[in-house]
Amino acid sequence: MKEETSKRDYQQEAAVYMKSETHGGEDVSIYAKGPMSHLFEGTVEQSYIAHAMAYSACIGPFDKTTHPSCEFERGF
C-alpha cells in the first residue's frame, strides 16, 4: 500500500534518531528545461530527484543508458 504523503497528518519515518530536526521536510521547487525535463513534472519524493538527475545526465548507474540524449552527449 502506498503512503499518502500529501495528507496533513503524514509522518515521515526516520532511520536515525536525532534530538532536533535537520530538515523540516517542506516541499521544494525544482525546475527543468530541455531534454529529459519531463522527469521533473508534478510532485515527487526528494530521493527521486537525485536518481532522475543522474539518469538525465547519463552518469553513475546510468552511464551505460542508451536513450538518445545520452548517445548525443557521448558523441556516438
C-alpha distances in whole Angstrom, upper triangle without the diagonal:
4,7,9,12,15,15,18,17,14,16,15,16,19,20,24,25,28,30,30,27,28,26,25,22,23,23,25,27,27,29,30,33,34,33,29,29,26,23,24,23,21,18,17,16,19,19,19,22,24,22,23,27,27,27,29,32,32,32,30,28,28,32,33,30,33,31,35,34,35,37,39,39,40,43,43
4,6,9,12,12,16,15,12,14,13,14,17,19,22,24,26,28,27,25,25,23,22,18,20,19,21,23,23,26,27,29,31,30,26,25,23,20,20,20,17,15,13,13,16,16,15,19,21,20,20,24,25,24,26,29,29,29,28,26,26,30,31,29,31,29,32,32,32,35,37,36,38,40,40
4,6,9,9,12,11,8,10,10,11,15,17,20,21,23,25,24,21,22,20,18,15,17,16,19,21,22,25,26,30,31,30,27,26,24,21,20,20,17,14,13,11,15,15,15,18,21,20,21,24,25,25,27,29,30,30,28,27,28,31,32,30,33,31,34,33,33,37,38,37,39,42,42
4,6,6,9,10,7,10,11,13,17,19,22,23,24,26,25,22,23,20,18,15,15,15,18,20,21,24,25,28,30,30,26,25,23,21,20,18,15,12,12,12,15,16,16,19,21,21,21,24,26,26,27,30,31,31,30,29,29,33,34,32,34,32,35,33,34,37,38,38,40,42,43
4,6,8,9,6,8,8,11,15,17,20,21,22,24,22,19,19,16,14,11,12,11,14,16,18,21,23,26,28,28,25,23,21,19,18,17,14,10,10,9,12,14,14,16,19,19,20,22,24,24,25,28,29,29,28,27,28,31,33,31,33,31,34,32,33,36,37,36,38,41,41
4,6,9,7,10,11,15,18,21,23,23,24,25,23,20,21,17,15,12,11,10,14,15,17,20,22,26,28,28,25,23,21,20,18,16,12,9,11,11,13,16,16,17,21,21,21,23,26,26,26,29,31,31,30,30,30,33,35,32,34,32,34,33,34,37,38,37,39,42,43
4,6,5,9,11,15,18,21,23,23,24,25,23,20,21,19,16,13,13,13,17,19,21,24,26,29,32,32,29,27,25,23,21,20,16,13,14,14,17,19,19,21,24,25,25,27,29,29,30,33,34,34,34,33,33,36,38,36,38,36,38,36,37,41,41,40,43,46,46
4,6,9,12,15,18,21,23,22,23,23,21,18,20,17,14,13,12,13,17,19,22,25,28,31,34,34,31,29,27,26,23,22,18,15,17,16,18,20,21,23,25,27,27,29,31,32,32,34,36,36,35,35,35,39,41,38,41,38,41,39,40,43,44,42,45,48,49
4,6,10,13,16,19,21,20,21,21,19,17,20,17,14,13,14,15,19,22,24,27,30,33,36,36,33,31,30,28,25,24,21,18,18,17,19,21,22,24,26,27,28,30,32,33,34,36,37,37,36,35,36,39,41,39,42,40,42,40,41,45,45,44,46,49,50
4,7,10,13,16,18,18,19,20,19,16,18,15,13,11,12,13,17,20,22,25,28,31,34,34,30,28,27,25,23,22,19,15,15,14,15,17,19,20,23,24,24,26,28,29,30,32,34,33,32,31,32,36,37,36,38,36,39,37,38,41,42,41,43,46,47
4,6,9,13,15,14,15,17,15,13,15,13,11,10,12,14,17,21,23,26,28,32,35,34,31,29,28,26,24,24,21,17,16,14,15,16,18,20,22,23,24,26,28,29,30,32,33,32,31,30,32,35,37,35,38,37,40,38,38,41,42,41,42,46,47
4,7,10,12,12,14,16,14,12,13,11,10,8,11,13,16,19,21,24,26,30,32,32,29,27,27,24,22,22,20,16,14,11,12,13,16,17,19,20,22,23,25,26,27,29,30,29,27,27,28,32,34,32,35,34,37,35,35,38,39,38,39,43,43
4,7,9,10,12,15,14,12,14,13,13,11,15,16,19,22,23,27,29,32,34,34,30,29,29,25,24,25,23,19,17,13,14,14,17,19,20,20,23,24,25,26,29,30,31,29,27,26,28,31,33,32,36,35,38,36,35,39,40,38,40,43,44
4,6,7,9,12,12,10,11,12,12,12,15,17,19,23,24,27,29,33,35,34,31,30,30,26,25,26,24,21,18,15,14,14,17,19,19,20,23,24,25,26,29,29,30,28,26,26,28,31,33,32,36,35,38,36,35,39,40,38,39,43,44
4,7,10,13,14,13,13,14,15,15,18,20,22,25,25,29,30,34,36,35,32,31,31,27,26,28,27,23,20,17,16,14,18,20,19,20,23,24,24,26,29,29,30,27,25,24,27,30,32,32,35,35,38,36,35,38,40,38,38,42,43
4,6,10,11,11,11,13,15,15,19,21,23,26,27,30,32,36,37,37,34,33,33,30,29,30,29,25,23,19,18,17,20,22,21,22,25,26,26,28,31,31,31,29,26,26,29,31,34,34,37,37,40,38,37,40,42,39,40,44,45
4,7,9,9,11,13,15,16,19,22,24,27,28,32,34,38,40,40,37,36,36,32,31,32,31,27,25,21,20,19,23,24,24,25,28,29,29,31,34,34,35,32,30,30,32,35,37,37,41,41,43,41,40,44,45,42,43,47,48
4,5,7,8,11,13,15,18,21,22,26,27,31,33,37,39,39,37,35,36,33,31,32,31,27,25,22,20,20,24,24,24,26,29,29,29,32,34,34,35,33,30,31,33,36,38,38,42,41,44,42,41,44,45,42,43,47,48
4,7,10,12,14,16,19,22,24,28,29,33,36,39,42,42,39,38,38,35,33,34,33,29,27,24,23,23,27,27,27,29,32,32,33,35,37,37,38,36,34,35,37,39,42,42,45,45,47,45,44,47,48,45,47,50,52
4,7,9,10,13,16,19,21,24,26,30,33,36,39,40,37,35,36,33,31,32,30,26,25,22,20,21,25,25,25,28,30,30,31,34,35,35,37,34,33,34,36,38,41,40,44,43,45,43,42,46,46,43,45,48,50
4,6,7,9,12,16,17,21,23,26,29,33,35,36,33,32,32,29,27,28,26,23,21,19,17,18,21,21,22,24,26,26,28,30,31,32,34,31,30,31,33,35,38,37,41,40,42,39,39,42,43,40,42,45,47
4,7,9,12,15,15,19,20,24,26,30,33,33,31,29,30,27,25,26,25,22,20,17,15,16,20,19,19,22,24,23,25,28,29,29,31,28,27,28,30,32,35,35,38,37,39,36,36,39,40,37,39,42,44
4,5,8,11,11,15,17,21,23,27,30,31,28,26,27,24,22,23,21,18,17,14,12,14,17,16,17,20,21,21,23,26,26,27,29,27,26,27,28,31,34,33,36,35,37,34,34,37,38,35,37,40,42
4,6,9,11,15,17,21,24,28,31,31,29,27,27,25,22,22,20,17,16,14,13,15,18,18,19,22,23,23,25,27,28,29,31,29,29,29,30,33,36,35,38,36,38,35,35,39,39,37,39,42,44
4,7,9,12,15,18,21,25,28,28,26,24,24,21,18,19,17,13,13,10,9,12,15,14,16,19,20,20,22,24,25,26,28,27,26,27,28,30,33,32,34,33,35,32,32,36,36,34,37,40,41
4,6,10,13,16,20,23,26,27,25,22,22,20,17,17,15,12,12,11,10,14,15,15,17,20,20,20,23,25,25,26,29,28,27,28,29,31,34,32,35,33,35,32,32,36,36,34,37,40,41
4,7,10,13,16,20,23,24,22,19,19,17,14,14,12,9,9,9,9,13,13,12,15,18,17,18,21,22,22,24,26,26,26,27,27,29,32,30,32,30,31,29,30,33,33,31,34,37,39
4,7,10,13,17,20,22,19,17,17,16,12,13,12,10,10,10,9,12,13,11,14,16,16,16,19,20,20,21,24,24,24,25,25,27,30,28,30,28,29,27,27,31,31,29,31,34,36
4,7,10,14,17,19,17,14,15,14,10,10,10,9,10,12,11,14,14,11,14,16,15,14,18,19,18,19,23,23,24,25,24,26,29,27,29,26,27,24,25,29,28,27,30,32,34
4,7,10,14,15,13,10,12,11,7,9,10,10,10,12,10,13,12,9,11,14,12,11,15,16,14,16,19,20,21,22,21,23,26,24,25,23,24,21,22,25,24,23,26,28,30
4,7,10,13,12,8,10,10,7,8,10,12,12,15,13,16,14,11,13,15,13,12,15,16,14,15,19,20,22,23,21,23,25,23,24,21,22,19,20,24,22,21,24,26,28
4,7,9,8,5,8,9,6,8,12,13,13,16,15,16,14,11,13,14,11,10,14,14,11,12,16,17,20,21,19,20,23,20,21,18,18,15,17,20,19,18,21,23,25
4,7,8,5,8,10,9,11,14,16,17,19,19,20,17,15,16,17,14,12,15,15,12,13,16,18,21,23,20,21,23,20,21,17,17,14,16,19,17,16,20,21,23
4,6,6,9,11,11,13,16,19,19,21,21,21,19,16,17,17,14,13,15,14,10,12,15,17,20,22,19,19,21,18,18,15,13,10,13,16,14,13,17,18,20
4,5,8,9,11,13,17,19,18,21,20,21,17,15,16,16,12,11,13,11,8,10,12,15,18,19,16,16,17,15,14,11,10,7,10,12,11,11,15,16,17
4,5,6,8,10,14,16,15,17,17,17,14,12,14,12,9,9,11,9,6,9,11,14,16,17,14,15,16,13,13,10,10,8,10,13,13,13,16,18,19
4,5,6,8,11,14,13,16,16,17,14,11,13,13,9,10,13,11,8,11,14,16,19,19,16,18,20,17,17,14,14,11,14,17,16,16,19,21,22
4,5,6,9,12,12,15,16,17,13,12,15,14,10,11,14,12,10,14,15,18,20,20,17,19,21,17,17,14,15,13,15,18,18,18,21,23,24
4,6,9,11,10,12,13,13,10,9,11,10,7,9,11,10,8,12,14,16,17,17,15,17,19,15,16,14,15,13,15,18,18,18,21,23,24
4,7,8,8,11,11,12,9,8,11,11,8,9,12,12,10,13,16,17,19,19,17,20,21,19,20,17,18,16,17,21,21,20,23,25,26
4,7,8,12,13,15,12,11,14,14,11,13,16,15,14,17,19,21,22,22,20,23,24,21,22,19,20,18,20,23,23,23,26,28,29
4,6,10,12,14,12,12,15,16,13,15,19,18,17,20,22,23,24,24,23,26,27,24,25,22,24,22,24,27,27,26,29,31,32
4,7,9,12,10,10,14,15,13,15,18,18,18,21,23,24,24,24,23,26,28,25,27,24,26,24,25,29,29,28,31,33,34
4,6,8,7,7,11,11,10,13,15,15,16,18,20,21,21,20,20,23,25,22,24,22,24,22,23,27,27,26,28,31,32
4,6,5,7,10,11,11,13,15,16,17,19,20,20,20,19,19,23,25,23,25,23,26,24,24,28,29,27,29,32,33
4,5,5,8,9,10,11,13,15,16,17,19,18,18,18,19,21,24,22,25,24,26,23,23,27,28,26,28,31,32
4,5,6,7,9,10,12,13,15,16,17,16,15,15,16,19,21,20,23,22,25,22,22,26,27,25,26,30,31
4,6,5,6,9,10,11,12,14,15,15,14,14,14,17,19,17,20,19,21,19,19,23,24,22,24,27,28
4,5,5,6,9,10,10,12,14,14,14,14,14,17,19,18,20,18,21,18,18,22,22,20,23,26,27
4,6,5,6,9,10,11,12,11,11,12,12,14,17,16,19,18,20,18,17,21,21,19,21,24,25
4,5,5,6,9,10,10,10,9,9,9,12,14,13,16,15,18,16,15,19,20,18,19,23,24
4,5,5,6,8,10,10,11,11,10,13,15,13,15,13,16,13,13,17,18,16,18,21,22
4,5,5,6,8,9,10,11,10,12,15,13,16,14,16,13,13,16,17,14,17,20,21
4,6,5,6,5,6,8,7,8,12,11,14,13,15,13,11,15,16,13,15,18,19
4,5,5,7,8,8,5,8,10,8,11,10,12,10,9,13,14,13,14,17,18
4,6,8,11,11,8,10,12,10,11,9,11,8,8,12,12,10,13,16,17
4,6,9,11,8,8,11,10,12,11,12,9,7,11,11,9,11,14,15
4,7,8,5,5,7,7,9,9,11,8,6,9,11,8,9,13,13
4,6,5,4,8,9,12,13,14,12,9,12,14,11,11,15,16
4,5,6,9,10,14,15,17,15,12,15,17,15,14,18,19
4,6,8,9,12,14,17,16,13,16,18,16,16,19,19
4,5,5,9,10,13,12,9,12,15,13,13,16,16
4,6,9,11,13,12,8,10,13,11,10,13,13
4,6,9,12,12,9,10,13,12,10,13,12
4,6,9,9,7,8,12,11,11,14,13
4,6,8,6,6,10,11,10,12,10
4,6,6,7,9,10,11,13,12
4,5,5,6,9,10,10,10
4,5,5,6,9,10,11
4,5,5,6,8,9
4,6,5,6,5
4,5,5,6
4,5,8
4,6
4
